[in-house]
Amino acid sequence: MFKEIVVPLDGSDLSATALPIAAKICRSSNAKLNVISFASENEVDSRRIRIEDQVAVANTVGIDTEVSIVTPRESIDLELQTIIDGLDKVLVCMTTHGRSRSEALAGSVASSMLQHVKTPILLVGPDCDTDAFEPDGHLVVAIDGSRTSETIIAPAVWWAREFGSPLEFVTVLEPSRGSTMGESVQVERQARSAQKELGKIVNFEVLHGKKPAKVLLERLDSSGVKIMAMATHGATGLSRVATGSVTSNVVRHAKCPVMVMRPTP
């Protein structure tokens, strides 16, 4: 079980949208809510007031909550990585819109987190319906047959076990006249393995379409999915949004949070 849910905030309304989701996870797991923001020395007091107001609005009554305002001595992403590396059993919950216009969370920092931290990150995109999220809701894991995509399976299975979430595996294939038996067997194998570990039914489905992100988003919308789990590809994390990577596009448009994790070497 997670001991702490870390929510990095920059004082913006966008970053604060992660708080209601983090609060629900804390209530379901008895984890501590650890809110972190960065400010220069002359802005610490005003930033603390702003962050504490945002925490109060997010209805964190009854949750063990700590608010830390840190004056960075190096870049924000490195400071945040150092803090996270020093914590045990932590989940990072943060917002992003997959672009580089926000110094703190929406661009370089979120991308850096995906490249370097070893813990799962729950990303909250601009279209996420925070009110609809429930930790025990339908969880869909997207894999593509690669070892990289399978990095996210263990955290997803853990989540399903701890919160009791219904679990499903999906993969997306481009329409073709060729056989898809190999891919179907792969996603079925992962589902059966998870089913054996969890001791409950784990469904799987092979989807088809030329644009995987679009297919996955349609699947999320039509099935009432509460959380998606995916791995990032390559070393560039969310900065790949400019080239239309599947994970980045799903995060940007999904109505549910998306759990991602750095690929294992």
Secondary structure, DSSP 8 states (H G I E B T S, - for coil): --SEEEEEE-SSHHHHTHHHHHHHHHHHHT-EEEEEEE--GGGHHHHHHHHHHHHHHTT-TTS-EEEEEE--SS-HHHHHHHHHHTSSSEEEEEE--SSSS-TTTTSHHHHHHHHH--S-EEEE-TT--TTT--TTS-EEEE--SSTTGGGGHHHHHHHHHHH---EEEEEEE---SS--HHHHHHHHHHHHHHHHHHTS--EEEEEE-S-HHHHHHHHHHHHT-SEEE----SS-GGGGGGGT-HHHHHHHH-SS-EEE-----
